[in-house]
Amino acid sequence: MSDTALTAPVRSPFAGLVRGTTGPVIVVVATIIAVWYLAAVLLNTPFQRDMYKRGGQENVSLAQLVADTLAQERPVMPAPHQVAVEIWNTTVEKKITSKRSLVYHAQVTLSSTLLGFVFGTLLGILLAVGVIHSRVLDKSLMPWVIASQTIPILAIAPMIIVVLNAIGISGLLPKALISTYLSFFPVTVGMVKGLRSPERIELDLMKTYSASAVETLWKLRLPSAMPYLFASMKVGVAASLVGAIVGELPTGAVEGLGARLLTGSYYGQTVQIWSALIVAATLAALLVAVIGWAEKLVLKRMGMAR
């Protein structure tokens, strides 16, 4: 046997698993689920012990206690399997047109999310273009853009809804404007940084070619800002979804994921609340993934593949 074979390190299967991309994700998800189950048992135990006391049950085994805490109808914290069953029942088992279908409510929220995201992205790009071309806007507008995000969205959302309802605007647009309010900020900040990313020598070269400000913007600044734009859009679309859900809360809406959260809180249906939250998180992840796919496609076409 060669010396190389004798000295070669022995790699465990676990080490090979965590070296890739899938392995760490599996480990993190498994850890989250384990902690979730532990938290569900701990938080549901006081109520379960009270039920035992009222029913005159004594000397209940630990296994029975754990099983009962994970099977409560209205737990303080539902277990992962309870949430999974609820999501299955309200997606696969229900028709998409049903008011009890999470798919139906998700598409209602998604419509206002996408509309607000489009508005916010366009507004953010326009503000960024104005800021980099005008020192007055840079000094006067940017502080207000930053200050706008210090106002809690839960405080401003009812104001937007009430004002727009007073002038006869209701439905999708008010929720979309709340999404716009949250999504334009990361796009503005990202695009300002991106449009300013070209080197001084590159800008001087454009001047030697007698390029106008519009030509410099279109042929140099915008291409250089593409990676910044997509990065900020990933943040913006997630913020837009939050805005759409928050926009459904003060209106007492009967449709959308926000409505599911309201209904669950009214009737103490924590399983329903958690299922709506998980669906919202999944929807946000899908939207970010779509933007990531579009980023790879666009940057590849531009010769800037990452």
N, C-alpha and C positions, 0 to 999 in steps of 0.2 A: 504493500500500500504506500502511495506517495506521501511525502510530507505535506503537500497541499491538502490532500484529503484528510489528513490527521488534524490539521490546524484550522480547517474550514469551520466557521461558526455554525452552530445549530440554530435554525430559525424556527420559532414557534408558529403555529397556524394563526395565532392572534396577531402576531407582528405582521404577517402577510396581509391580514384582513384590514388593519388600520392604515396600511401604506397607501391604499387607493382612495377613491372618492366615496364609494358606496359604503365601505366599512365604517369610517367615522360617523357617517349619517345614521347608520343602523345603531351604532353604540349610543349616540346622543338621543335618538328616538326611544330606544329601550330604557335609557336612564330616566328620561322624562316620564315615560309610562309608569316605571317602578315608583318614582317619587309621587306621581299622581295617585296611584293606588294607596300608597302609604298615607298621604294627606287625606284621602277620602275616608280611610278607616279611622284615623285620629279625629277628624272633624265630625264624623257621624256617630262615633261611639257614645258621647254623652246622651244624645237623644235615644239611642238604642237601649242603653242601660235604664233610662227612664221608662221606656216601654216594658222592659223586663220587670221593673219594679211594680208598675201598675198591673201587670198581668200575673203577679205573684210568682214569677219564675226566679229560681235561685240556682246557684252553682252551674251557670251556663259555661260551657267550654269555650276556650279561646277560638277554636276553629268555627264554632257556631256563631260566636260574636262577630268574627270577621265576615263570615258569609252573610249574616243579616245586615251588617252595616253597608255591604256592597249591593244590597238588593232592596233598599228602601225606596218607596214610591216617590217621596219628595225629600231627597237627601240635601244636607247642607252643601255637600260637594259630590256630584255624581261621579261614579267610577267610569273609566274609559269605555268599558264594554256597554254601559248603559247609554252613553252618548253615541257610540257606534250604532247600537240598535235603533236609537231614535233617528239618526241620520238616514239609516237604511229604510226605515218605515216611512220617512217623510220625503224621500227622493225616489227610490226604486218602487216602493209599494204604492205610491200616490201618483195620479195623473199630473202631468206638468201644469194643466189648467186648473188644478184644484187649489183652493185657498189654503189648504193645509200642506201643500207641497213646498219644500224648501227651494226647489228649483224655480218655482214660480216666484217666490219672494226674492230669490237671488237675482233673477233677471230684472225685476223691478228696480232693485238697488243698483244693478249693473248699468242700467240705462242712464240714470242720473249721474253715476260715477263717470262714465265715459264722456257724457256731454260736458260735465264740469271739468274733466281732465283736458278735453280739447280746448275749452275756453281758457283754462289756466295756463296751458302750454303756449297758446298763441299770445296771451297777454304777457306772459313771462318773457317770451322772445322779443316782443315789441318793446317792452320796458328796457330790456338789456341792450337792444340796438340803440335806443334813445340815450341811455346812460353813457355808453362808450363814445358816442358822437357829440355829446353836449356836456361840458363841464358844469353848467348850471344844473342840469338834471342829476348829474352825479352827486353834486353836493347837497341838493335840495330833496331829490326824490328818494334816493337810497335809504337815508335815515328813516323816512316814513314807511318804506317797504319793510324794513326791519322791525320798526315799532308796531306795525300792523299785526305781527305774529305774537306780540305779547298779550293781546286781548284773548281771553279764553273763548274758544269756539262755542262752548255751552252757553255763554252770555250773549254772544252776538247772533247765534242762530235764531232764537225766538224773535229778535228784533227784525231780522231780514224777512222771516215768514210773515210777521204781522204787517210790516210796511208794504210788502208786495201784495198781500191779500187785500189790503185797504185800497189798492189801485186796480184790483181785479185780476191779479196774476197769481195763479195757484198751480198745483200739480207738480210737474217735473222741473220747471225752471227754477223755483226757489231753492230746491234741494241741489240743483246743478250749480247755482251761484255760491252756495255754501262750500261745495266741493272746489269750485274755482278759487275761493278765498284761501283754502288750504294748499292747493296744488300749485298756484302761480309762484309762490315764494321760492321753493327750491329751484324751479326752472329759471327764475330771474337771476338768482345768485350764481347758479352753475353757468348760465350763458354769459354773464358778465365776465366771469373768470375765463371762460372758453374764448370769447371774442377778443380778450386781451392777451391770449396765449401766444400769438405770433411774435417772433423775435424782432427786435428793432431793425436788424439788417434786412429782414424780409419786408417790413413796411417801407424801408428806404428803397428797396429794389422796385416795389410797386410804384413809388414816386418817380423813379428814373424812367419807367415805362409810361409816365403821364397818366396813370390810372386814376380815375375819379374815386370819390369816397364810396360810391355804390359798387364800383367794380372791385375795389379792395375788399369791401364787405362780402361780396358774392364769391370772389375767386380765392380769397385768402382767409378772411376771418371766419366765415361760416364753415368751410371745410375743417379748419383747425378746431372749431368748437364742437364738432360732432360727438367726440367721446364724452365731453362734458354735458352735452345736451341729453344723451341717452342715460348717463348716470343720474342726472337730476330728474329725468322723466320717471325712472324707477322709484325714486322717493316720492315724486309728485302723484303717481297713480295710486300708491298706497295711501297717501294723505287724502286723495280724492275719495277713495272708498270710505275712509273714516268720516269725511264730511257728509257724504250721502247718508250714512247711517245716522249720524248726529242730526241731520236735517229732518229725518223721519220721526225723531223723538218728540219735539215740542208740538207737532201737529196732531198727535194722537192718530197717526196713520194706521191703516188696517192692512197695508201692503208693504212689503219690503222686509229686509232682515231687521231693521230697526223696530218695525211693528212686532216682529216675533219676540224681540227682546222685551218690548213693553208688555206684551201679553203674558210672557213668562213671568215677569216681575210682579204683575198684578195678581196672578193666581198662584204664585209660589212654585212655578214649574221650573226648577233649576235645570232639569235635564233639557228642557226646551231652550233655555237661555244658553247653555253650553253648546248645544248642537248648532244654534245660530252663530255663535262665536267661532266655532270650528269651521263652519261653512264660509264665513266671512274671511277667516284667515287663509283658507284654501283658495278662495276667489282672488285675494290679494296676491298670493304666490303665483297663481296662474297668469295674472296680468303682468306681474314683474317678469315672469318667464317669457311671455310673448314679446315684451319690449327688449329683453335680452336677445331673443332670436332675431328680431328686427335689427338690433345693433350689430350683430355679427354679419348679417346680410349686407347692410349698408356700408359698413366699414370695409368689408371684403371687396365690394364693388368699387370703393374709393381707393383700394390698394393700401388700406390701413388696418388690415386684419390683425386681431389681437390674440 
